[in-house]
Structure formats: C-alpha cells, structure tokens
Amino acid sequence: MKSIIAWGELELSKMRLKFGAYVLSTAFIMLLIFLFSAQDANASQKLSDGILYEILSLLRAQELMERFGMPIRKLAHFCLYFALGLSSLMMFLQGGKLGYTISKAPAQLSAFMFGAVYAISDEIHQHYVPGRSMQFTDVLLDCAGVLTAILIFTAIKRLCTQAGRGREET
C-alpha cells in the first residue's frame, strides 16, 4: 500500500514539473515577443533585415532582400504566436489535469483567448514605441498563429487517439 502512495506522489510531482515547464516556456515566449516589440522602428528593421540578409546570403540570393523583407517580418509574427499558442495550450491542458483551472472553458479556448489578449496588448504596447504603430492586421495574424498551433495539436492528438483505438480493436 505504501508503494502505491509513493508511486502516486511521484506521478503528481512529474505532472507539476511539466506544468512548471509549460508556464516557464509560455512566459519566455511572451518575454521574447515583448522585447521584440519594445525595439524602436529602426532597431526592429535592422534586426529583421540583418537576419533576412544572412539567410539570403547563404542562398546567394541577396537581390531578393527588398522583395521578401515584409513577408519575413509577418512570418516571424505568425511563428512567435504559433509557439505561444502551442506552449499556452500545453500549459492549460497540464494545468487542467492538476485541477488548476481559470474557467470552465476547454483548454483550447483558454489558450486561444490567452494568445488573442496578449496579441492585442502587444499591439497597444507597440503604439507607444517610437516609430512603431498599432495594427489590427498584426493582431489577426498573431491570432492566426495561435489558432493554427491549437488546431494542428488537436488534430494530431485526435489522430493518435484514433490510431490507438484501432490497434486495440484488432
């Protein structure tokens, strides 16, 4: 009996550790987004152009610099919020297993709302940074990144669950 209790406590500790890791990864991504948004327009442009130039140099295609500058910046928005969506979804799912709930909403909806509110707050923050502006299209793009992460994770999880059931039936 004592070993069963010890095993249960060990599993609970692992679950709490996972939850902590998801909280930290979510906070890290939020900090990263905040720091990028805090850059004034010149610093932000210089960073984006520098990264793009290095990538295009590797591909020996520097002449594409002007053509792909803006799409690369928008892709960065999408990717950062994709990461935030995935990380926050894992945080809400794990928190739910531990009984840490903010609302009765499913983890997917909670993660989407969390990402959307952060995207809005990020654009408000940018409004006060010199040379930057608040853009509704960026909020939509950010929300699309969050939603895409949630949908892909949910679809993969369902497929894995269905595949597991299929093996049990055979």
C-alpha positions in Angstrom: 0.0 0.0 0.0 2.8 2.4 0.9 4.5 1.9 -2.5 1.2 2.7 -4.4 1.0 6.0 -2.5 4.7 6.8 -3.2 4.1 6.0 -6.9 1.1 8.4 -7.0 3.1 11.1 -5.4 5.9 10.6 -7.9 3.4 10.9 -10.8 1.9 14.1 -9.2 5.4 15.5 -8.9 6.1 14.8 -12.6 2.8 16.4 -13.6 3.6 19.5 -11.5 7.1 19.7 -13.1 5.7 19.5 -16.6 3.2 22.2 -15.7 6.0 24.4 -14.4 8.0 23.8 -17.6 5.0 24.9 -19.7 4.4 28.0 -17.6 8.1 28.9 -18.0 8.2 28.3 -21.7 5.0 30.4 -22.1 6.5 33.2 -20.1 9.7 33.0 -22.1 7.9 33.4 -25.4 5.9 36.3 -24.0 9.1 38.0 -22.9 10.6 37.4 -26.3 7.6 39.0 -28.0 7.7 41.9 -25.6 11.4 42.5 -26.2 11.0 42.4 -30.0 8.0 44.8 -29.7 10.0 47.2 -27.4 12.5 47.9 -30.2 12.0 51.2 -32.0 11.3 51.1 -35.7 15.0 51.4 -36.7 16.3 48.7 -34.4 13.4 46.4 -35.4 14.0 46.9 -39.1 17.8 46.5 -38.7 17.3 43.2 -36.9 14.8 41.8 -39.4 16.9 42.9 -42.4 20.1 41.5 -40.8 18.5 38.1 -40.3 17.0 38.1 -43.8 20.3 39.2 -45.3 22.2 36.4 -43.7 19.6 33.8 -44.9 19.6 35.2 -48.4 23.5 35.3 -48.4 23.5 31.6 -47.6 21.2 31.1 -50.6 23.2 33.5 -52.7 20.1 35.5 -53.4 20.7 38.9 -51.9 18.7 40.6 -54.7 15.5 39.3 -53.1 16.1 41.4 -50.0 13.6 44.2 -50.7 11.0 41.8 -52.1 10.9 39.5 -49.0 11.5 41.9 -46.1 7.9 42.4 -45.2 6.7 38.8 -45.7 9.5 37.6 -43.5 8.5 40.1 -40.7 4.9 38.9 -40.9 6.1 35.2 -40.9 8.0 36.0 -37.7 4.9 37.3 -36.1 3.0 34.2 -37.1 5.7 31.9 -35.8 6.2 33.6 -32.5 2.4 33.4 -31.8 2.3 29.8 -33.1 4.9 29.0 -30.4 2.9 31.0 -27.8 -0.3 29.1 -28.8 1.3 25.7 -28.5 3.0 26.5 -25.3 -0.1 28.0 -23.6 -2.2 25.1 -24.8 0.1 22.7 -23.2 0.1 24.8 -20.0 -3.7 24.9 -19.9 -4.0 21.1 -20.7 -1.5 20.2 -18.0 -3.0 22.7 -15.5 -6.4 21.1 -16.1 -5.0 17.7 -15.2 -3.8 19.1 -11.9 -7.1 20.9 -11.2 -5.6 24.4 -11.9 -8.4 26.0 -13.9 -9.2 29.6 -14.6 -12.6 28.9 -16.2 -14.8 26.1 -17.3 -13.8 26.7 -20.9 -11.8 24.0 -22.7 -8.0 24.3 -22.7 -8.1 25.1 -26.5 -10.5 28.1 -26.0 -8.5 29.3 -23.0 -5.2 29.1 -24.9 -6.8 31.0 -27.9 -8.2 33.7 -25.7 -4.9 34.0 -23.8 -3.0 34.4 -27.1 -5.5 36.9 -28.5 -5.4 39.1 -25.4 -1.6 39.0 -25.5 -1.6 39.9 -29.2 -3.9 42.9 -28.5 -1.8 44.0 -25.6 1.4 43.7 -27.7 -0.1 46.0 -30.4 -1.1 48.5 -27.7 2.5 48.3 -26.4 3.9 49.0 -29.9 1.7 52.1 -30.2 3.9 53.7 -27.5 7.3 52.6 -29.0 8.9 55.3 -31.3 8.3 54.6 -35.0 6.0 51.6 -34.3 2.3 51.5 -34.7 -0.7 49.5 -33.6 -2.0 47.4 -36.5 -5.2 45.4 -36.4 -3.8 43.2 -39.2 -1.0 42.1 -36.9 -3.5 41.1 -34.2 -5.3 39.0 -36.8 -2.0 37.4 -38.0 -0.9 36.7 -34.4 -4.3 35.1 -33.6 -4.0 33.0 -36.8 -0.6 31.7 -35.5 -2.2 30.8 -32.1 -5.2 29.2 -33.7 -3.1 27.2 -36.2 -1.0 25.8 -33.4 -4.1 24.8 -31.4 -5.8 23.2 -34.4 -2.7 21.2 -35.5 -2.0 19.9 -32.0 -5.7 19.0 -31.5 -5.8 17.2 -34.9 -2.6 15.3 -34.2 -3.8 14.3 -30.7 -7.2 13.0 -32.2 -5.4 11.1 -34.9 -3.1 9.4 -32.3 -6.1 8.6 -30.1 -8.0 7.1 -33.0 -4.9 5.1 -34.1 -4.6 3.8 -30.6 -8.2 2.7 -30.6 -7.7 1.0 -33.9 -4.9 -1.1 -32.6 -6.9 -2.2 -29.6 -9.8 -3.4 -31.8 -7.6 -5.6 -34.0 
